[in-house]
Amino acid sequence: MKPLFLAVVSLGLAFPALAQDLPPQGARPLSEIAASIENRDDFVAFVKIEYAKEGYKIRYRTRSGDEREILVDPLSGSERKKDQ
C-alpha cells in the first residue's frame, strides 16, 4: 500500500512542474506554426521542436544541409530574436 501511495503523491507533486512547460492560453496551434516553417524556401525537414518558457525552439535542416535553430513566439507565431 505504501509504494502505491508514494507513487500517487510523487505524481501529484510533479504535475504542476509539467504544467509550466505548456504554451500559454491562447497560443497558436503548433501545427500552424510548423506549417509556416515548412513554407520557407530553405526548409527541408524538422530536426527538433520543443517548448520552453521563451517560446518554441525549432531546429530544422536547410537545403544547403545546414541546421538552423529559431525561436518562435507561441502567441503571435512570429520568429523572436534569441536575446529577447
C-alpha positions in Angstrom: 0.0 0.0 0.0 2.8 2.5 0.8 4.6 2.2 -2.6 1.3 3.0 -4.4 0.6 5.9 -2.1 4.2 7.3 -2.6 3.8 6.9 -6.4 0.5 8.8 -6.4 1.9 11.6 -4.1 5.0 11.9 -6.3 3.0 12.2 -9.4 0.8 14.8 -7.8 3.8 16.8 -6.8 5.4 16.6 -10.3 2.2 17.6 -12.2 2.5 21.3 -11.5 6.0 21.3 -12.8 4.9 19.6 -16.0 2.0 22.1 -16.5 4.5 25.0 -16.5 6.1 23.6 -19.7 2.9 24.1 -21.7 2.3 27.0 -24.1 0.2 29.9 -22.7 -3.5 30.1 -23.1 -4.4 31.5 -26.5 -1.2 30.1 -28.2 -1.4 29.3 -31.9 -1.6 25.6 -32.7 1.8 24.0 -33.1 0.6 22.6 -36.5 0.0 26.2 -37.7 3.5 27.3 -36.6 5.1 24.2 -38.1 3.3 24.8 -41.4 4.7 28.4 -41.6 8.2 27.0 -41.1 7.6 24.3 -43.8 6.7 27.0 -46.3 10.2 28.6 -46.0 12.3 28.4 -49.2 15.2 26.8 -47.4 13.2 24.2 -45.4 13.9 20.5 -45.8 13.0 18.8 -42.5 12.4 19.3 -38.8 15.1 18.1 -36.5 13.6 19.1 -33.2 10.7 21.1 -31.8 10.4 21.9 -28.1 8.6 24.4 -25.9 10.4 26.5 -23.3 9.3 29.5 -21.4 10.8 31.7 -24.1 8.7 30.1 -26.8 9.1 27.2 -29.3 12.6 26.3 -30.1 12.6 24.9 -33.6 15.6 23.3 -35.3 15.3 22.4 -38.9 17.6 21.3 -41.8 18.0 23.6 -44.8 18.5 22.8 -48.5 22.2 23.5 -48.1 22.5 20.8 -45.4 22.9 23.2 -42.5 20.8 23.1 -39.4 19.0 26.3 -38.3 17.5 27.0 -34.9 14.9 29.6 -34.4 12.7 30.8 -31.5 9.0 31.3 -32.2 6.6 33.3 -30.1 3.7 30.9 -29.3 1.0 33.7 -29.3 1.9 35.5 -32.5 3.7 32.7 -34.3 6.4 35.1 -35.3 10.2 34.5 -35.0 11.9 36.1 -32.0 15.4 37.2 -31.6 17.3 34.8 -29.3 18.3 37.6 -27.0 14.6 38.7 -26.3 
